Amino acid sequence: MWSALPHRCRRLPPACFAPVMATGIVSRALSRTGAHALSAALFGLALATYLVLLAATALKAACHRDTIRGELQDPGRLFGHFTLVAASGVLATRSPARITACVLLVIAALAWTALALAAAGLRRLGTHLVLRQADGTWFLATVGLQALVLTLIRIHPGRTVLTGALLLWGTGVLLYAATLATVLRRLLSTLPPAARLAPSYWVAMGAAAISTLAGTQLLTRSALLPPLARVPLGGTVLTLWAWATLLIPLLVAAGIWRHLHHRVPLAYEPALWCIVFPVGMYATATAELTSAQRIGALTRPHPLLPSLLPSLLAWAALAAWLAVGLRCLTDRLGPRSRHEAPAHR
């Protein structure tokens, strides 16, 4: 059994931390509804899964360096590794112990830097070849960067740290815009077949939502920010939330087009966790945005944010988590299908 572990770790997909991201953010969304016991249970599950996957990833890196090197040189698989960064950040913001949050911040910062350098090195493959691989997983780089912003605010919300977090947040917004332009260009030039229009495109909404959440947390501490940044920060946060809201029906329609019109089987695939995370992040960001309105941190109130909406979204995120989790269990425990679902990259 133990001798087979290195071989099994080699098959670990780059985006293996996606379930941790999803579970951690659903835990955070539920904590705002008063379901503290359920929230704590999900956080414990996310942390335990994270530790197991972190050990498995370390074993994979130690025993299969060529596999890791190949993934980091593949524009279709590299960005899945940013789930490690996002998972570390999500858990850091939920951790009750500051020392744990600091350790997770170090892991996330080192991983994001290494992956960003690897992404920059993709240019040697040729721009055209790289852009042909652009898909929803590319937004995970923005998710990881904004997770770092949230962790910095959680650990030390002082003036200097907040100024640095503001610069990182602005960089994340620009990175999101650049990624969106790249992915849209790819989709408009060559629309992928329905089977390849994977749930990972939901990360586009999740990246906008986490950018909204990080920006809102900066707004609630606006007294410590440069005065010239406050008004554009508020306007950008509302724009990001509106954009995330607009993406939801478009992504739902794409799913209907994929599964009903083209009859792609609705089987379990790890990429389904990339639906749960954006829903949970959108619920959390909406709750923070609602609170920011009540304390007057935003430049103007938004009429589409009733107080009941965040709770409804949090329970919707839990429902999505349960649906994907149960589908995962039935897939693992039931007889294997001859036709495997496409693996999440």
C-alpha positions in Angstrom: 0.0 0.0 0.0 2.6 2.5 1.1 4.9 1.6 -1.8 2.1 2.5 -4.2 1.8 6.1 -2.8 4.4 7.7 -5.0 2.7 6.3 -8.1 -0.7 7.4 -7.0 0.6 10.9 -6.2 1.9 11.2 -9.8 -1.8 11.1 -11.0 -2.7 14.0 -8.7 -4.2 16.7 -11.0 -2.7 20.2 -10.9 -6.0 21.7 -9.6 -6.4 19.1 -6.8 -6.9 21.8 -4.2 -10.2 23.0 -5.8 -12.4 21.0 -3.3 -10.5 22.8 -0.4 -11.2 26.2 -2.0 -14.9 25.3 -2.3 -15.3 23.8 1.2 -13.4 26.7 2.8 -15.4 29.4 1.2 -18.8 27.7 1.9 -17.7 27.5 5.5 -17.0 31.2 5.5 -20.3 32.0 3.8 -22.2 29.9 6.4 -20.5 31.6 9.3 -22.3 34.8 8.5 -25.7 33.1 8.6 -25.3 32.0 12.2 -24.7 28.3 11.3 -21.5 28.3 13.3 -21.3 24.5 14.1 -21.8 23.6 10.4 -19.3 26.3 9.4 -16.7 24.9 11.8 -17.3 21.3 10.6 -16.7 22.4 7.0 -13.6 24.3 8.0 -12.2 21.3 9.8 -12.9 19.1 6.7 -11.2 21.7 4.4 -8.2 21.9 6.7 -7.8 18.1 6.9 -8.1 17.7 3.1 -5.6 20.5 2.6 -3.0 18.8 4.8 -3.4 15.5 3.0 -3.2 17.1 -0.4 -0.2 19.2 0.6 1.7 16.1 1.7 0.7 14.3 -1.5 1.8 17.3 -3.6 5.1 17.4 -1.8 5.6 13.7 -2.4 4.7 14.2 -6.1 7.2 17.0 -6.4 9.9 14.9 -4.7 9.4 11.7 -6.7 8.1 12.9 -10.0 10.0 16.1 -10.9 9.6 15.5 -14.6 5.8 15.4 -14.2 5.8 18.6 -12.3 8.1 20.2 -14.8 5.9 19.1 -17.6 2.8 20.6 -16.0 4.5 23.9 -15.3 5.5 24.1 -19.0 2.0 23.3 -20.2 -0.3 26.4 -20.5 -3.3 24.1 -20.3 -2.3 22.7 -16.9 0.0 25.2 -15.2 -2.8 27.5 -13.9 -4.5 24.6 -12.1 -1.7 24.8 -9.6 -2.9 28.2 -8.4 -5.6 26.3 -6.5 -2.9 25.7 -3.9 -2.5 29.5 -3.5 -6.3 30.1 -3.3 -6.9 27.2 -0.9 -4.1 28.5 1.4 -5.6 32.0 1.4 -9.2 30.9 2.0 -8.1 28.7 5.0 -5.9 31.5 6.3 -8.8 34.0 6.4 -10.9 31.4 8.4 -8.1 30.2 10.7 -8.7 31.3 14.4 -4.9 31.1 15.1 -2.8 33.9 13.7 0.3 31.7 13.5 -1.5 29.3 11.3 -2.7 32.1 9.1 0.9 33.4 8.8 2.2 29.9 7.8 -0.5 29.6 5.1 0.3 33.1 3.9 4.0 32.1 3.4 3.0 29.0 1.5 0.5 31.0 -0.7 3.0 33.8 -1.4 5.9 31.4 -2.3 3.6 29.3 -4.5 2.1 32.3 -6.3 5.5 33.8 -7.0 6.9 30.5 -8.4 3.8 29.9 -10.5 3.8 33.5 -11.9 7.4 33.0 -12.9 6.5 29.7 -14.6 3.6 31.5 -16.4 5.9 34.2 -17.6 8.2 31.5 -19.0 5.5 30.2 -21.2 6.3 33.0 -23.7 9.1 30.9 -25.2 6.5 28.5 -26.5 5.1 31.2 -28.8 2.2 33.6 -28.1 -0.2 31.9 -30.6 0.3 28.4 -29.1 -0.1 29.7 -25.5 -3.3 31.7 -26.3 -4.9 28.7 -27.9 -4.9 27.0 -24.4 -6.6 30.0 -22.6 -9.6 28.8 -20.6 -11.3 29.3 -17.3 -8.4 28.0 -15.2 -6.4 31.0 -16.2 -8.5 33.1 -13.8 -7.1 31.1 -10.9 -4.0 33.4 -11.0 -6.2 36.3 -10.1 -8.0 34.3 -7.5 -4.7 33.4 -5.9 -3.5 37.0 -5.9 -6.7 38.3 -4.3 -6.5 35.5 -1.7 -3.1 37.0 -0.7 -4.8 40.4 -0.3 -7.5 38.9 2.0 -4.9 37.1 4.0 -2.8 40.3 4.5 -5.8 42.2 5.7 -6.7 39.4 8.1 -3.3 39.1 9.6 -2.2 42.7 10.0 -4.7 45.5 8.9 -2.2 48.3 9.6 -1.7 51.4 7.4 1.5 50.1 5.7 0.1 46.6 5.1 -3.2 48.0 3.8 -1.4 50.2 1.3 0.5 47.2 0.0 -2.7 45.2 -0.1 -4.3 48.0 -2.1 -1.5 47.8 -4.7 -1.8 44.1 -4.9 -5.6 44.3 -5.2 -5.2 46.8 -8.1 -2.7 44.5 -9.8 -5.2 41.6 -9.4 -7.9 43.7 -11.0 -5.7 44.5 -14.0 -4.7 40.8 -14.2 -8.3 39.9 -14.3 -9.0 42.3 -17.1 -6.1 41.0 -19.1 -7.1 37.4 -18.5 -10.7 38.2 -19.5 -9.6 39.8 -22.7 -7.4 36.8 -23.5 -10.0 34.2 -22.8 -12.7 36.1 -24.7 -10.4 36.5 -27.7 -9.8 32.7 -27.7 -13.5 31.9 -27.4 -14.5 34.3 -30.1 -11.8 33.0 -32.5 -12.4 29.3 -31.9 -15.4 28.2 -29.8 -14.4 25.0 -28.0 -16.7 22.0 -28.5 -19.4 21.5 -25.9 -17.5 18.7 -24.2 -14.6 21.0 -23.5 -16.7 23.9 -22.3 -15.9 22.8 -18.8 -17.3 24.1 -15.5 -13.8 25.8 -14.9 -15.2 28.8 -16.8 -17.1 29.6 -13.6 -13.8 30.7 -12.2 -14.3 33.9 -14.2 -17.2 34.8 -11.9 -15.3 33.6 -8.8 -12.3 35.8 -9.7 -14.6 38.8 -10.0 -16.3 37.9 -6.7 -13.1 37.5 -4.7 -11.9 40.8 -6.2 -15.1 42.3 -4.9 -14.6 40.8 -1.5 -11.0 42.0 -1.2 -11.9 45.5 -2.4 -14.8 45.7 0.1 -12.6 44.8 3.0 -10.2 47.5 1.9 -13.2 49.9 1.8 -14.2 49.1 5.4 -10.8 50.3 6.4 -10.7 53.3 4.1 -9.6 55.7 6.9 -6.1 54.0 6.6 -6.0 54.2 2.8 -4.7 57.1 0.7 -7.7 59.6 0.3 -7.4 59.6 -3.5 -8.0 55.9 -3.7 -11.3 55.8 -1.8 -13.8 56.9 -4.5 -12.3 54.9 -7.4 -12.0 51.9 -5.1 -15.7 52.0 -4.2 -16.8 52.4 -7.9 -14.5 49.5 -9.0 -15.9 47.3 -6.3 -19.5 47.9 -7.4 -18.5 47.3 -11.0 -16.9 44.0 -10.2 -19.9 42.8 -8.2 -22.3 43.8 -11.0 -20.0 42.0 -13.5 -20.0 38.9 -11.4 -23.8 39.1 -11.1 -24.1 39.4 -14.9 -21.9 36.3 -15.5 -24.1 34.0 -13.5 -27.0 33.7 -16.0 -24.5 33.5 -18.8 -22.7 30.6 -17.2 -26.0 28.9 -16.3 -27.1 29.2 -20.0 -23.7 27.8 -21.1 -24.3 24.8 -18.9 -27.8 24.3 -20.3 -26.4 24.5 -23.8 -23.7 22.0 -22.9 -25.8 19.4 -21.2 -29.3 19.7 -22.7 -28.7 20.9 -26.2 -25.5 18.9 -26.8 -26.3 16.1 -24.4 -22.9 16.0 -22.7 -23.5 13.6 -19.7 -23.8 15.3 -16.3 -21.2 13.0 -14.7 -18.9 13.8 -11.8 -15.7 15.6 -12.8 -13.4 17.4 -10.4 -14.0 20.7 -12.3 -17.5 20.8 -10.7 -15.8 22.2 -7.6 -15.1 25.2 -9.8 -18.8 25.9 -9.7 -19.1 25.6 -5.9 -16.2 28.0 -5.1 -17.6 30.9 -7.2 -21.1 30.5 -5.8 -19.7 30.5 -2.2 -17.4 33.4 -3.0 -20.2 35.4 -4.5 -22.3 34.8 -1.4 -19.5 36.0 0.8 -18.7 39.0 -1.3 -22.4 40.0 -1.4 -22.6 39.7 2.4 -19.6 41.9 2.8 -20.9 44.4 0.3 -24.2 44.6 2.2 -22.4 45.3 5.4 -20.2 47.9 3.8 -23.4 49.7 2.7 -24.8 49.7 6.2 -21.6 51.3 7.6 -21.4 53.8 4.8 -18.1 52.5 3.3 -19.4 52.6 -0.3 -19.8 55.7 -2.3 -23.5 55.0 -2.9 -26.0 52.3 -1.9 -26.9 49.6 -4.4 -30.7 48.9 -4.9 -30.2 45.2 -5.7 -28.7 44.2 -2.4 -31.6 43.3 0.0 -30.5 42.1 3.4 -31.9 38.6 2.9 -29.9 37.9 -0.3 -26.5 37.0 1.4 -28.2 34.2 3.5 -30.0 32.8 0.6 -26.8 32.7 -1.4 -24.9 31.0 1.4 -27.4 28.2 1.6 -27.4 27.9 -2.2 -23.6 27.5 -2.0 -24.1 24.7 0.6 -26.6 23.0 -1.7 -24.1 23.1 -4.5 -21.4 21.7 -2.2 -23.6 18.9 -1.1 -24.7 18.1 -4.7 -21.1 17.9 -5.9 -19.9 16.1 -2.8 -22.6 13.4 -3.1 -21.9 13.0 -6.8 -18.2 12.5 -6.0 -19.0 9.9 -3.4 -21.3 7.9 -5.7 -18.7 8.1 -8.4 -16.0 6.8 -6.1 -18.1 4.1 -4.5 -20.1 3.0 -7.5 -19.0 1.0 -10.5 -16.7 2.9 -12.8 -18.1 4.0 -16.1 -16.4 3.0 -19.2 -16.4 6.6 -20.3 -14.4 8.6 -17.8 -15.4 12.3 -17.3 -12.7 14.7 -18.4 -10.2 15.4 -15.6 -10.0 18.9 -14.1 -6.7 20.4 -15.1 
